[in-house]
Amino acid sequence: MSRKKHHERTRAQESSNAIERMYVTMRHLFNRGFYKPMGISGETLRNALLLLRPEIYGSIGDEKAELEGLIYVIDRLPQGIEECTFINLTSDEGYSESHFKPIIPEKRRRNCYRIDNEQMNIEITRGRSEIYDILTHLTFLFIESHKISKRVLIDEHGSTTRDWIKLEKAVLSKKKLTQEEREVAITHTANILGRTFNELSTVYKAFAKPSQPERLLHIVYWLGKLAIEELINNNKRTITFSPVLRERIGHHIHGEIWADEIKDTLFKNDLLERPIHIISANMHSVMNTLYAYNALKPNSYKQDIFAVYQSLSKNENKLLRNKVTKEALQKGMIYIEDTSGTNIDVQIFDTTKLDISKMDIKISQTSIKQNKPVILVMDYAFGEQAYETIDELLKPYKQKGKKHHLNVESISIMGKAGILEGDKGDIMIPSAHIFEGTADNYPFENELKKEVLEGHGINICKGSMITVLGTSLQNKDILKFFYNSTWQVIGLEMEGAHYQKAIQAASKVRGSIKPDVKVRYAYYASDNPLKTGATLASGGLGTSGVKPTYLITRTILEQIFN
């Protein structure tokens, strides 16, 4: 019997190859300076995305339009982008000083500027990951737009179906639509998209904005209109990269300004020489854990503390949140709002000013008196930006020609990630980070142990985690391979390997911080991309993410304080 292996490419290998092709292509197009997504230059990107068919983009390969994927993408791109023929990716080039009003997408903090009817500028200050993210979303958007045009065009002269004419009339009418007119328009749009009236009515509200209640109709109309113009008049949409962006990318410009401001603040407040504990997390969980119990006294005793955290996370409880912030600013918190363009705000906590008797977490008073730790909380980085920011932050501080090495005791990373072995809301404790598309791996001793977090009614998984180039590119075949292979991956996220690479370089190679710096990593599951209906496109965690977030936060703080 022949021992020769049969070399047939599996779907996972094809997908992995498609992702690699996408990244090489995106880099090439970026260096070139411009491309036309639906022209020959964008063909490789389109074909790779259609071959991949990522879970987040649902039915991108089918004839019918994809609705959940469209909501996901539209929330991450500036309002009105569907109307623009020219999309220009720029660096921070001074638009904030102009008359242009910044448009900030709901689910991604980035400044975008509508220059005129045809052009949208998107400011890139968070590195290459942000460019990859935007280009992938735009490729999806333009593929969807051509599906619309193919369904409404009757001939090559530009004649369109009756459904399209009716939709155009509804969108261009200046008056507010009645319920009856809206339902008529939804009926025609459902025909255009190849979806049912019921499907469209269900997602209609998710697209609506107070300033644009009929936003879904607008998006479909403008996507279709520009695609028709591409097909009939060859008026192709174009994506350009500004010369300044191409020159600056990868040079840590924003990260350096960001890190310098933090070190200046530490120096001015006499905190630079003290033991520093860095935490990458959101801007509320550490502050609420330290101050909410005391700031909201009347509520705390009646309710379980997690119920207090839950009420703080609700949109309508702004007054409660303000109360906690006020307490924090009076008792040891310094807030640094980002002005560098990294979009990463920072909180610094001087623990000697905390009222320890009024806190409900285990704290050793002698430890605080002797060590006087400083906690530095930075908001989430995005992809490759994690390397840039931590790398710059851990470098020594230069003051009047003198170098001050930061006394960094620990670095804790807490974030959201996709899980492969469990459900939304579970917690993942990584033992190593693997970088997607390579065999690069970063094992480490994680101070957060599975047994420490157990016993709170939350499922805890432990194992390797994969740092992907973009969450919006994974499909089930690749994820199953990660999960079932000997890498034994339990989840995927975008920053872990970048953080660890910077920490290892600073502690083991450059000698910027001590070699035995403690590291902690923990993630809570925002989605399970292997389960249909549990992907990121199916919506956020809502309040179910509150308990795992605060359980991780409290455990990190208890370890720091003891």
KOLPATI-422954 format. One line per field, with one value per residue (C-alpha): residue in one letter; residue number from 1; y, z, x. Coordinates in pm, whole numbers, plus 50000, padded with zeros to 5 digits. Example, Ala and Ser with C-alpha at 12.3 -4.5 7.8 and 13.67 -1.06 7.14 Angstrom:
res	(a, s)
n	(1, 2)
north	(49550, 49894)
up	(50780, 50714)
east	(51230, 51367)
This chain:
res	(m, s, r, k, k, h, h, e, r, t, r, a, q, e, s, s, n, a, i, e, r, m, y, v, t, m, r, h, l, f, n, r, g, f, y, k, p, m, g, i, s, g, e, t, l, r, n, a, l, l, l, l, r, p, e, i, y, g, s, i, g, d, e, k, a, e, l, e, g, l, i, y, v, i, d, r, l, p, q, g, i, e, e, c, t, f, i, n, l, t, s, d, e, g, y, s, e, s, h, f, k, p, i, i, p, e, k, r, r, r, n, c, y, r, i, d, n, e, q, m, n, i, e, i, t, r, g, r, s, e, i, y, d, i, l, t, h, l, t, f, l, f, i, e, s, h, k, i, s, k, r, v, l, i, d, e, h, g, s, t, t, r, d, w, i, k, l, e, k, a, v, l, s, k, k, k, l, t, q, e, e, r, e, v, a, i, t, h, t, a, n, i, l, g, r, t, f, n, e, l, s, t, v, y, k, a, f, a, k, p, s, q, p, e, r, l, l, h, i, v, y, w, l, g, k, l, a, i, e, e, l, i, n, n, n, k, r, t, i, t, f, s, p, v, l, r, e, r, i, g, h, h, i, h, g, e, i, w, a, d, e, i, k, d, t, l, f, k, n, d, l, l, e, r, p, i, h, i, i, s, a, n, m, h, s, v, m, n, t, l, y, a, y, n, a, l, k, p, n, s, y, k, q, d, i, f, a, v, y, q, s, l, s, k, n, e, n, k, l, l, r, n, k, v, t, k, e, a, l, q, k, g, m, i, y, i, e, d, t, s, g, t, n, i, d, v, q, i, f, d, t, t, k, l, d, i, s, k, m, d, i, k, i, s, q, t, s, i, k, q, n, k, p, v, i, l, v, m, d, y, a, f, g, e, q, a, y, e, t, i, d, e, l, l, k, p, y, k, q, k, g, k, k, h, h, l, n, v, e, s, i, s, i, m, g, k, a, g, i, l, e, g, d, k, g, d, i, m, i, p, s, a, h, i, f, e, g, t, a, d, n, y, p, f, e, n, e, l, k, k, e, v, l, e, g, h, g, i, n, i, c, k, g, s, m, i, t, v, l, g, t, s, l, q, n, k, d, i, l, k, f, f, y, n, s, t, w, q, v, i, g, l, e, m, e, g, a, h, y, q, k, a, i, q, a, a, s, k, v, r, g, s, i, k, p, d, v, k, v, r, y, a, y, y, a, s, d, n, p, l, k, t, g, a, t, l, a, s, g, g, l, g, t, s, g, v, k, p, t, y, l, i, t, r, t, i, l, e, q, i, f, n)
n	(1, 2, 3, 4, 5, 6, 7, 8, 9, 10, 11, 12, 13, 14, 15, 16, 17, 18, 19, 20, 21, 22, 23, 24, 25, 26, 27, 28, 29, 30, 31, 32, 33, 34, 35, 36, 37, 38, 39, 40, 41, 42, 43, 44, 45, 46, 47, 48, 49, 50, 51, 52, 53, 54, 55, 56, 57, 58, 59, 60, 61, 62, 63, 64, 65, 66, 67, 68, 69, 70, 71, 72, 73, 74, 75, 76, 77, 78, 79, 80, 81, 82, 83, 84, 85, 86, 87, 88, 89, 90, 91, 92, 93, 94, 95, 96, 97, 98, 99, 100, 101, 102, 103, 104, 105, 106, 107, 108, 109, 110, 111, 112, 113, 114, 115, 116, 117, 118, 119, 120, 121, 122, 123, 124, 125, 126, 127, 128, 129, 130, 131, 132, 133, 134, 135, 136, 137, 138, 139, 140, 141, 142, 143, 144, 145, 146, 147, 148, 149, 150, 151, 152, 153, 154, 155, 156, 157, 158, 159, 160, 161, 162, 163, 164, 165, 166, 167, 168, 169, 170, 171, 172, 173, 174, 175, 176, 177, 178, 179, 180, 181, 182, 183, 184, 185, 186, 187, 188, 189, 190, 191, 192, 193, 194, 195, 196, 197, 198, 199, 200, 201, 202, 203, 204, 205, 206, 207, 208, 209, 210, 211, 212, 213, 214, 215, 216, 217, 218, 219, 220, 221, 222, 223, 224, 225, 226, 227, 228, 229, 230, 231, 232, 233, 234, 235, 236, 237, 238, 239, 240, 241, 242, 243, 244, 245, 246, 247, 248, 249, 250, 251, 252, 253, 254, 255, 256, 257, 258, 259, 260, 261, 262, 263, 264, 265, 266, 267, 268, 269, 270, 271, 272, 273, 274, 275, 276, 277, 278, 279, 280, 281, 282, 283, 284, 285, 286, 287, 288, 289, 290, 291, 292, 293, 294, 295, 296, 297, 298, 299, 300, 301, 302, 303, 304, 305, 306, 307, 308, 309, 310, 311, 312, 313, 314, 315, 316, 317, 318, 319, 320, 321, 322, 323, 324, 325, 326, 327, 328, 329, 330, 331, 332, 333, 334, 335, 336, 337, 338, 339, 340, 341, 342, 343, 344, 345, 346, 347, 348, 349, 350, 351, 352, 353, 354, 355, 356, 357, 358, 359, 360, 361, 362, 363, 364, 365, 366, 367, 368, 369, 370, 371, 372, 373, 374, 375, 376, 377, 378, 379, 380, 381, 382, 383, 384, 385, 386, 387, 388, 389, 390, 391, 392, 393, 394, 395, 396, 397, 398, 399, 400, 401, 402, 403, 404, 405, 406, 407, 408, 409, 410, 411, 412, 413, 414, 415, 416, 417, 418, 419, 420, 421, 422, 423, 424, 425, 426, 427, 428, 429, 430, 431, 432, 433, 434, 435, 436, 437, 438, 439, 440, 441, 442, 443, 444, 445, 446, 447, 448, 449, 450, 451, 452, 453, 454, 455, 456, 457, 458, 459, 460, 461, 462, 463, 464, 465, 466, 467, 468, 469, 470, 471, 472, 473, 474, 475, 476, 477, 478, 479, 480, 481, 482, 483, 484, 485, 486, 487, 488, 489, 490, 491, 492, 493, 494, 495, 496, 497, 498, 499, 500, 501, 502, 503, 504, 505, 506, 507, 508, 509, 510, 511, 512, 513, 514, 515, 516, 517, 518, 519, 520, 521, 522, 523, 524, 525, 526, 527, 528, 529, 530, 531, 532, 533, 534, 535, 536, 537, 538, 539, 540, 541, 542, 543, 544, 545, 546, 547, 548, 549, 550, 551, 552, 553, 554, 555, 556, 557, 558, 559, 560, 561, 562)
north	(50000, 50344, 50563, 50875, 51142, 51265, 51638, 51786, 52132, 52149, 52435, 52561, 52575, 52756, 53005, 53061, 53123, 53367, 53569, 53586, 53696, 53970, 54113, 54104, 54271, 54539, 54622, 54644, 54871, 55091, 55132, 55206, 55489, 55424, 55154, 55095, 54832, 54713, 54747, 54517, 54645, 54535, 54197, 53997, 54141, 54066, 53711, 53633, 53763, 53563, 53250, 53306, 53387, 53498, 53416, 53785, 53861, 53579, 53526, 53743, 53468, 53430, 53629, 53767, 54064, 54007, 54211, 54130, 54173, 54505, 54633, 54521, 54705, 55020, 55064, 55070, 55312, 55683, 55776, 55873, 55668, 55480, 55808, 55866, 55780, 55883, 55750, 55897, 55740, 56009, 56057, 56325, 56615, 56903, 56852, 56888, 57258, 57313, 57381, 57009, 56838, 56501, 56202, 55925, 55575, 55421, 55115, 55244, 55561, 55730, 56079, 56093, 56406, 56452, 56681, 56723, 56521, 56273, 56243, 56101, 56128, 55867, 55949, 55658, 55696, 55339, 55165, 54904, 54696, 54989, 55010, 54634, 54662, 54949, 54797, 54463, 54634, 54847, 54542, 54374, 54690, 54723, 54352, 54399, 54714, 54522, 54254, 54535, 54681, 54338, 54285, 54623, 54679, 54558, 54644, 54796, 55139, 55179, 55098, 54980, 54777, 54927, 54837, 55060, 55353, 55331, 55310, 55612, 55811, 55725, 55810, 56137, 56263, 56543, 56474, 56235, 55889, 55767, 55409, 55308, 55469, 55313, 54964, 55013, 55118, 54817, 54587, 54718, 54711, 54349, 54255, 54437, 54263, 53919, 53911, 53887, 54180, 54030, 54011, 54376, 54497, 54316, 54487, 54827, 54980, 54857, 55074, 55382, 55691, 55982, 56207, 55949, 55719, 55568, 55495, 55140, 55274, 55539, 55286, 55044, 55324, 55488, 55161, 55054, 55396, 55413, 55052, 55131, 55430, 55203, 54953, 55197, 55499, 55327, 55587, 55368, 55430, 55497, 55451, 55663, 55674, 56018, 56061, 56166, 55848, 55633, 55811, 55793, 55443, 55210, 55488, 55500, 55873, 55873, 55611, 55815, 56137, 55931, 55763, 56088, 56261, 55977, 55981, 56363, 56334, 56066, 56280, 56599, 56411, 56244, 55898, 55798, 55622, 55428, 55066, 55088, 54834, 54874, 54747, 54748, 54751, 54968, 55306, 55205, 54868, 54958, 55295, 55141, 54856, 55104, 55375, 55261, 55088, 55409, 55657, 55477, 55380, 55363, 55122, 54904, 54752, 54656, 54499, 54250, 54454, 54297, 54435, 54781, 54734, 54623, 54933, 55150, 54995, 55092, 55395, 55562, 55575, 55861, 56038, 55734, 55712, 56081, 56030, 55756, 55962, 56263, 56047, 55902, 56242, 56361, 56053, 55972, 55939, 56145, 56129, 56185, 56237, 56139, 56418, 56217, 56045, 55695, 55716, 55558, 55747, 55680, 55680, 55693, 55586, 55688, 55407, 55599, 55829, 55543, 55500, 55130, 55083, 55171, 54913, 54566, 54390, 54210, 54458, 54430, 54770, 54705, 54621, 54959, 55153, 54991, 54969, 55263, 55111, 55326, 55178, 55296, 55196, 55237, 55192, 54911, 54930, 54809, 54523, 54615, 54938, 54727, 54681, 55049, 55179, 54933, 54948, 55328, 55327, 55089, 55292, 55496, 55853, 56119, 56433, 56697, 56447, 56191, 55852, 55728, 55359, 55291, 55060, 54839, 54557, 54403, 54432, 54303, 54272, 54228, 54228, 54078, 53784, 53523, 53184, 52843, 52627, 52771, 53053, 53431, 53556, 53274, 53363, 53258, 53238, 53213, 53027, 53140, 53371, 53243, 53486, 53394, 53300, 53224, 52977, 53271, 53189, 53367, 53138, 53309, 53248, 53389, 53518, 53475, 53111, 52922, 52813, 53175, 53273, 52959, 52934, 53237, 53058, 53149, 52889, 52931, 52791, 52771, 52722, 52895, 53191, 53304, 53669, 53716, 53984, 54080, 53930, 53997, 53751, 53424, 53148, 52820, 52607, 52805, 52825, 52449, 52391, 52617, 52440, 52080, 52103, 52043, 52421, 52362, 52717, 52819, 53166, 53444, 53815, 54087, 54222, 53950, 53860, 54230, 54310, 54010, 54086, 54439, 54317, 54049, 54294, 54551, 54300, 54034, 54214, 54592, 54589, 54884, 54712, 54430, 54081, 53921, 54158, 53980, 53939, 53868, 53797, 53724, 53765, 53734, 53589, 53841, 53574, 53217, 53237, 52857, 52881, 53014, 53314, 53370, 53573, 53939, 54037, 53895, 54182, 54269, 54105, 54354, 54329, 53962, 54089, 54280, 53989, 53839, 54188, 54277, 53932, 53965, 54328, 54246, 53949, 54162, 54436, 54187, 54040, 54388, 54492, 54176)
up	(50000, 49906, 50204, 49987, 50124, 49914, 49854, 49829, 49975, 50258, 50286, 50592, 50386, 50102, 50352, 50520, 50178, 50091, 50411, 50334, 49977, 50109, 50337, 50071, 49826, 50077, 50148, 49776, 49710, 50006, 49870, 49526, 49670, 49522, 49374, 49238, 49455, 49175, 48902, 48806, 49094, 49350, 49192, 49411, 49727, 49606, 49497, 49820, 50031, 49825, 49859, 50234, 50301, 50661, 50926, 51007, 50648, 50638, 50289, 50102, 49840, 49778, 49542, 49822, 50023, 50363, 50635, 50965, 50802, 50660, 51007, 51145, 50872, 50861, 51241, 51189, 50897, 50893, 50828, 50462, 50324, 50096, 49901, 49832, 49512, 49655, 49989, 50105, 50392, 50555, 50856, 51115, 50872, 51051, 50954, 51322, 51294, 50988, 50939, 50864, 51139, 51247, 51188, 51438, 51358, 51633, 51694, 51601, 51740, 51441, 51294, 50947, 50744, 50463, 50225, 49966, 49810, 49657, 49905, 50255, 50438, 50707, 50953, 51031, 51355, 51487, 51245, 50973, 51146, 51104, 50730, 50689, 50889, 50675, 50339, 50429, 50529, 50213, 49993, 50152, 50105, 49736, 49665, 49821, 49614, 49290, 49399, 49422, 49080, 48913, 49049, 48936, 48597, 48299, 48014, 47941, 47877, 48245, 48245, 48590, 48748, 48886, 49240, 49195, 49061, 49363, 49609, 49445, 49481, 49853, 49926, 49733, 49867, 50118, 50335, 50630, 50537, 50688, 50821, 50505, 50270, 50472, 50437, 50062, 50033, 50245, 50009, 49703, 49887, 49998, 49630, 49537, 49814, 49760, 50123, 50277, 50399, 50748, 50743, 50643, 50894, 51171, 51100, 50997, 51347, 51387, 51090, 51191, 51341, 51506, 51224, 50957, 51052, 50700, 50690, 50551, 50241, 50196, 50227, 49976, 49732, 49737, 49725, 49426, 49257, 49267, 49148, 48854, 48765, 48772, 48537, 48295, 48290, 48411, 48691, 48936, 49310, 49418, 49744, 49790, 50060, 50132, 50085, 50450, 50569, 50352, 50491, 50858, 50894, 51111, 51267, 51610, 51571, 51763, 52014, 52108, 52168, 52372, 52590, 52647, 52780, 53028, 53154, 53182, 53396, 53619, 53659, 53745, 54008, 54167, 54065, 53822, 54074, 54240, 54149, 53841, 53741, 53384, 53297, 52945, 52991, 52936, 53106, 53364, 53528, 53737, 53839, 53933, 54128, 54331, 54391, 54321, 54658, 54848, 54599, 54581, 54952, 54979, 54685, 54771, 55088, 54937, 54623, 54528, 54407, 54058, 54035, 54111, 53827, 53601, 53672, 53609, 53263, 53153, 52923, 53127, 53448, 53350, 53685, 53879, 53657, 53706, 54084, 54068, 53837, 54071, 54371, 54173, 54064, 54427, 54566, 54361, 53994, 53721, 53383, 53060, 52763, 52445, 52216, 52032, 51784, 51931, 52066, 52388, 52702, 53028, 53400, 53667, 54023, 54319, 54561, 54868, 54831, 54830, 55129, 55181, 55464, 55221, 54955, 54911, 54762, 54957, 55017, 55230, 55403, 55488, 55122, 55011, 55288, 55211, 54829, 54736, 54399, 54107, 53870, 53510, 53309, 52930, 52703, 52444, 52161, 51812, 51653, 51574, 51772, 52089, 52005, 51925, 52247, 52499, 52324, 52361, 52715, 52850, 52715, 52976, 53038, 52944, 53157, 53128, 52972, 53249, 53186, 53429, 53395, 53482, 53781, 53610, 53844, 53634, 53306, 53289, 52966, 52985, 52678, 52463, 52235, 52024, 52195, 52027, 52333, 52506, 52486, 52503, 52852, 52935, 53043, 52865, 53039, 52776, 52833, 52501, 52207, 51852, 51560, 51271, 50940, 51108, 51363, 51584, 51938, 52271, 52575, 52918, 53284, 53339, 53695, 53649, 53721, 53627, 53989, 54117, 53889, 53941, 54173, 54046, 53807, 53498, 53273, 53257, 52968, 52961, 52661, 52369, 52196, 51840, 51752, 51417, 51158, 51154, 51330, 51024, 50811, 50999, 50870, 51031, 50844, 50971, 51322, 51333, 51224, 51505, 51754, 51650, 51563, 51813, 51873, 52085, 52045, 52277, 52135, 51899, 51942, 51772, 52023, 52248, 52044, 51982, 52356, 52451, 52178, 52320, 52684, 52602, 52407, 52691, 52973, 52817, 52539, 52586, 52964, 52985, 53263, 53501, 53346, 53595, 53527, 53606, 53322, 53339, 53046, 53061, 52804, 52819, 52521, 52308, 52056, 51940, 51564, 51535, 51635, 51386, 51534, 51793, 51578, 51640, 51364, 51569, 51818, 52132, 52472, 52639, 53018, 53012, 52973, 53304, 53543, 53362, 53309, 53677, 53797, 53596, 53710, 54080, 54057, 53887, 54153, 54442, 54303, 54267, 54620, 54791)
east	(50000, 50137, 50231, 50213, 49984, 49696, 49749, 49404, 49366, 49119, 48871, 49069, 49391, 49212, 49069, 49403, 49558, 49276, 49340, 49712, 49634, 49403, 49672, 49944, 49703, 49596, 49961, 50034, 49733, 49831, 50186, 50042, 49833, 49487, 49264, 48914, 48742, 48510, 48774, 49061, 49278, 49018, 48950, 49192, 49034, 48681, 48763, 48947, 48655, 48403, 48617, 48649, 48283, 48360, 48098, 48048, 47943, 47687, 47545, 47799, 47838, 47461, 47243, 47028, 47156, 47318, 47142, 47317, 47659, 47542, 47441, 47779, 47971, 47755, 47799, 48176, 48183, 48087, 47726, 47679, 47969, 47729, 47676, 48048, 48234, 48572, 48694, 49023, 49220, 49435, 49660, 49580, 49625, 49456, 49091, 48995, 49095, 48871, 48501, 48443, 48244, 48389, 48161, 48239, 48107, 47896, 48117, 48464, 48619, 48774, 48729, 48578, 48502, 48250, 48440, 48163, 47880, 48122, 48409, 48456, 48789, 48865, 49144, 49377, 49571, 49568, 49802, 49771, 49502, 49265, 49336, 49278, 48955, 48818, 48919, 48760, 48434, 48432, 48495, 48191, 47983, 48070, 48005, 47660, 47601, 47662, 47414, 47154, 47240, 47221, 46871, 46736, 46903, 46696, 46933, 47275, 47119, 47033, 46659, 46554, 46274, 45956, 46072, 46379, 46176, 45941, 46235, 46400, 46077, 46050, 46415, 46426, 46093, 46154, 45850, 45836, 45705, 45379, 45364, 45176, 45433, 45717, 45566, 45518, 45884, 45994, 45797, 45985, 46319, 46260, 46213, 46535, 46732, 46582, 46462, 46115, 45905, 45927, 46309, 46337, 46079, 46271, 46605, 46460, 46491, 46850, 46953, 46750, 46915, 46729, 46854, 46768, 46477, 46456, 46830, 46796, 46614, 46885, 47169, 47013, 46931, 47275, 47467, 47257, 47275, 47658, 47684, 47453, 47672, 47978, 47814, 47649, 47885, 48203, 48214, 48409, 48432, 48790, 48979, 49292, 49561, 49708, 50086, 50124, 49950, 50175, 50478, 50376, 50229, 50435, 50645, 50477, 50410, 50080, 50198, 50504, 50302, 50051, 50316, 50509, 50199, 50135, 50496, 50487, 50173, 50331, 50643, 50449, 50247, 50555, 50431, 50707, 50934, 50649, 50555, 50331, 50066, 49939, 49592, 49450, 49073, 48766, 48730, 48472, 48537, 48847, 48702, 48366, 48532, 48739, 48477, 48118, 48069, 48140, 47992, 47655, 47630, 47249, 47223, 47521, 47385, 47050, 47192, 47455, 47758, 47730, 47375, 47521, 47775, 47492, 47284, 47593, 47633, 47281, 47256, 46983, 47193, 47421, 47371, 47494, 47802, 47875, 47855, 48121, 48345, 48320, 48417, 48711, 48846, 48834, 49010, 49314, 49212, 49380, 49206, 49403, 49176, 49357, 49474, 49742, 49509, 49552, 49194, 49319, 49216, 49403, 49320, 49591, 49500, 49716, 49621, 49747, 49444, 49192, 48961, 49035, 48784, 48504, 48585, 48443, 48745, 49019, 49300, 49613, 49653, 50018, 50091, 49947, 50126, 50461, 50448, 50219, 50124, 50004, 49746, 49750, 49443, 49459, 49158, 49162, 49414, 49318, 49518, 49879, 49833, 49876, 50245, 50298, 50140, 50291, 50630, 50637, 50493, 50759, 51053, 51247, 51132, 51387, 51390, 51666, 51902, 51839, 51677, 51411, 51321, 50958, 50914, 50652, 50548, 50272, 50085, 49727, 49530, 49157, 48938, 48666, 48738, 48563, 48540, 48562, 48494, 48191, 47938, 47899, 47988, 48237, 48592, 48913, 49251, 49528, 49856, 50008, 49933, 49980, 49995, 49764, 49925, 50260, 50390, 50501, 50401, 50436, 50399, 50396, 50327, 49978, 49925, 49550, 49470, 49154, 49094, 49104, 48813, 48604, 48304, 48110, 47875, 48080, 48242, 48624, 48836, 49216, 49447, 49619, 49461, 49513, 49575, 49404, 49473, 49105, 48802, 48589, 48786, 48740, 48516, 48406, 48661, 48959, 48817, 48752, 49111, 49242, 49017, 49083, 49454, 49734, 49750, 49434, 49311, 49025, 48958, 49057, 49127, 49334, 49589, 49738, 50048, 50120, 50103, 50319, 50575, 50620, 50633, 50891, 51106, 51101, 51161, 51385, 51576, 51586, 51599, 51354, 51158, 51247, 51273, 51032, 50740, 50412, 50162, 49792, 49562, 49190, 48915, 48539, 48357, 48169, 48066, 48118, 48185, 48147, 47780, 47527, 47350, 47626, 47869, 47952, 47709, 47422, 47458, 47651, 47665, 47433, 47438, 47547, 47905, 47893, 47958, 48261, 48411, 48392, 48494, 48818, 48867, 48819, 49058, 49329, 49294, 49301, 49624, 49778, 49675, 49794)
